[in-house]
Each structure stands twice: as C-alpha cells, then as structure tokens.
Amino acid sequence: MADKVSRSGEEEENGKSSSISVSGMQFGYDGQPPLFVEFNLNIFPGSRCLLVGANGSGKTTLLRILAGKHMVGGRDVVRVLNHSAFHDTQLVCGGDLAYLGGSWSKTIGSAGEVPLQGDFSAEHMIFGVEGINPIRREKLIELLDIDLQWRMHKVSDGQRRRVQICMGLLYPFQVLLLDEVTVDLDVVARMDLLDFFREECEQRGATIVYATHIFDGLETWATHLAYIQDGELRRSEKLSEVDELKSSTNLLSVVESWLRSETKQEKKKPITASSLNQKTSPFGSSPFTSSRHMAYYR
Ligand SMILES: Nc1ncnc2c1ncn2[C@@H]1O[C@H](COP(=O)(O)OP(=O)(O)OP(=O)(O)O)[C@@H](O)[C@H]1O
C-alpha cells in the first residue's frame, strides 16, 4: 500500500492551485504523543474528497484543523484558499470556509446538573442569519424539507440535524468540511443533499472534504479519496485511480479490506518498550509515558 501514498508537495492539478494545502504539519493533543507528524495534503477546487479511516485515526482532528479550530504551526502550514486556516478569521466569518460537524444537542446549556433548554423555531434560527440570498435559503429549506414552525427542542435528531445543515450551508462556501453529518438523515434527504453538494462543486468550483463511515452511493459521488491510518496519510488519490475499486464491487468492501489489514498489522507488532515509543515525541522517551499502544495493557 505504501507505494500509493501521496505525500508530494505538488500544488497544482490540471493547472489549478490547491484550495486546501497542508504542508509538514505536526500536531498532538496536550500530554499525548503527536497524532500528525510531517503531514502533507493537497486538495483542489471542484473536488469532493472522501476522508476515510478507522475510529481514532484522526479524521475529526484533521477537519477541525482545516476549519481553523486549532492553531497548528505557522501561517504556511495549513492553508485554505491561500489563507492561513487559523489566523485569517475572515475565511470563516465571510462564509468561504464552512465546517459542519458534531451534533446539536437539545439543551443549550446547563446550570450545574440541570439542563437548560431554549424554545427557538427553525424559522427564528434560519432567518436570524443576515445577508443571505433568499433564493439559496428557499432552496435549502425545500431541499432539507424543513418545517419553519419546528420548535428546536421538540423535534427529532434528524429534524434538528436538517436545520443545523441548512444553517451551515446558507453562505455559498468555497470550501466545505463535513464530519459525518448525514448520519441522522433518512435516505431521501441524504441523497438529495449529496446531489446538492455535487452541483455546488460542478457549478461553483467549491471543494468538499467529507469524513464518513457510510459509503452508500459515494462511489459515483466522490472524485477523490484520502485514507488516514493513525494520523498518517496512507492514500490520497482520484477515486477513478484506486486500483482495488476496478476489481471490487463497492467502496465499502475496499475500505473494509484496508481497515482489516490495518488491524492485522497492529496485532503482528512485537510489544517492546521501544515500540511503545516509536513516534518521535517529546513525551515518548519513557516506557511509562501514556500512549495509545499502552492502553491495551492496562
Ligand atoms: N480533545 C481531545 N483530547 C485528547 N485527545 C483527543 C481529543 N480528541 C481526539 N483525541 C484523540 O485523537 C485521536 C484522533 O481522534 P479523532 O477524533 O480525530 O479520530 P476520528 O478519525 O475522527 O475517529 P472517529 O472515526 O471515531 O470519529 C484519537 O486517538 C483520540 O483519542
């Protein structure tokens, strides 16, 4: 698999410069070994890139970094639309960079153990966003089949999710980062939304990165695929160039085989004090330092 890994610093595809560019990124959570070490990735305008990997491989963290939610390195390490994802706040404030992740909860806060709820209508939420093109807003409300009278604390998870998605898409984004947001949607809503995303990429040259474990219908939707294992980019290529997809029935079975072979390699690793400290890390000099590998032996 290693020969397929793309770590190139190439910044152009078909004459277009990348809309997302990560170069030599290092990142780790406080007190933990680094998750990303010398991580590189380039994604180009018009791409619909699937981000796949096992639980805990780093997909959410990567999307949050791209969304400018973590400061990582200097201004040149994580670039979105040729701006620093973290430092250039206009990217998010102006609506060019949109991130849809996590899920809205029914409660809006808590006083000690007591959850506080707010009674807001879908209309209040959606029409509360200023400066929106009314045609785009109507299109999204219709596409997501939102009833503007819904009270946000009384609707189902999927209904609340529709409002969340609608609000995230109100501005005509240039880069959209999706973290498993279609999980609560019914099949019709999911397929309509995927069609809308495709249109946005084809008509406006928008770029989408979509982290998901649900591959239904994505074989013909995605243009690119990035596969992460333990914070390492193992594959980054056009979907049409994934060899295994030529001989396999679907994306699900291809990704399943990658993840299964990951597990086997993991099991084969000899367990030694030095292997527990393999990643070069300021925290990794002692066999007693906490690490994900050590978690197996507690
Ligand atoms: N806030 C945090 N503090 C410390 N460690 C974290 C935090 N969030 C995630 N991690 C760790 O970082 C690693 C990557 O987590 P991340 O959520 O990015 O994975 P993921 O690929 O999105 O997983 P999943 O498919 O389960 O959503 C995991 O080992 C996780 O335990």
The ligand as an SDF file (V2000), in Angstrom:
LIG
                    3D

 31 33  0  0  0  0  0  0  0  0999 V2000
   -9.9650   16.6000   22.6860 N   0  0  0  0  0  0  0  0  0  0  0  0
   -9.0900   15.5930   22.6500 C   0  0  0  0  0  0  0  0  0  0  0  0
   -8.1290   15.4760   23.5870 N   0  0  0  0  0  0  0  0  0  0  0  0
   -7.2300   14.4910   23.5480 C   0  0  0  0  0  0  0  0  0  0  0  0
   -7.1930   13.5290   22.6020 N   0  0  0  0  0  0  0  0  0  0  0  0
   -8.1190   13.5800   21.6370 C   0  0  0  0  0  0  0  0  0  0  0  0
   -9.1190   14.6010   21.6100 C   0  0  0  0  0  0  0  0  0  0  0  0
   -9.9000   14.4010   20.5280 N   0  0  0  0  0  0  0  0  0  0  0  0
   -9.4220   13.2950   19.9210 C   0  0  0  0  0  0  0  0  0  0  0  0
   -8.3510   12.7990   20.5770 N   0  0  0  0  0  0  0  0  0  0  0  0
   -7.5510   11.6170   20.1990 C   0  0  0  0  0  0  0  0  0  0  0  0
   -7.0130   11.8690   18.9020 O   0  0  0  0  0  0  0  0  0  0  0  0
   -7.0990   10.7050   18.1070 C   0  0  0  0  0  0  0  0  0  0  0  0
   -7.8630   11.0190   16.8250 C   0  0  0  0  0  0  0  0  0  0  0  0
   -9.2060   11.3130   17.1570 O   0  0  0  0  0  0  0  0  0  0  0  0
  -10.2480   11.7980   16.0700 P   0  0  0  0  0  0  0  0  0  0  0  0
  -11.4960   12.1750   16.7740 O   0  0  0  0  0  0  0  0  0  0  0  0
   -9.6110   12.8240   15.2160 O   0  0  0  0  0  0  0  0  0  0  0  0
  -10.4600   10.4490   15.2210 O   0  0  0  0  0  0  0  0  0  0  0  0
  -11.5290   10.1050   14.0860 P   0  0  0  0  0  0  0  0  0  0  0  0
  -10.7590    9.5060   12.9610 O   0  0  0  0  0  0  0  0  0  0  0  0
  -12.3620   11.2830   13.7760 O   0  0  0  0  0  0  0  0  0  0  0  0
  -12.3900    8.9820   14.7900 O   0  0  0  0  0  0  0  0  0  0  0  0
  -13.9180    8.5240   14.5710 P   0  0  0  0  0  0  0  0  0  0  0  0
  -13.9800    7.7550   13.2920 O   0  0  0  0  0  0  0  0  0  0  0  0
  -14.1520    7.6640   15.7550 O   0  0  0  0  0  0  0  0  0  0  0  0
  -14.7790    9.7580   14.5750 O   0  0  0  0  0  0  0  0  0  0  0  0
   -7.7560    9.6210   18.9570 C   0  0  0  0  0  0  0  0  0  0  0  0
   -6.7340    8.8090   19.4750 O   0  0  0  0  0  0  0  0  0  0  0  0
   -8.4350   10.3940   20.0610 C   0  0  0  0  0  0  0  0  0  0  0  0
   -8.4540    9.6590   21.2430 O   0  0  0  0  0  0  0  0  0  0  0  0
  1  2  1  0
  2  3  1  0
  2  7  2  0
  3  4  2  0
  4  5  1  0
  5  6  2  0
  6  7  1  0
  6 10  1  0
  7  8  1  0
  8  9  2  0
  9 10  1  0
 10 11  1  0
 11 12  1  0
 11 30  1  0
 12 13  1  0
 13 14  1  0
 13 28  1  0
 14 15  1  0
 15 16  1  0
 16 17  2  0
 16 18  1  0
 16 19  1  0
 19 20  1  0
 20 21  2  0
 20 22  1  0
 20 23  1  0
 23 24  1  0
 24 25  2  0
 24 26  1  0
 24 27  1  0
 28 29  1  0
 28 30  1  0
 30 31  1  0
M  END
$$$$
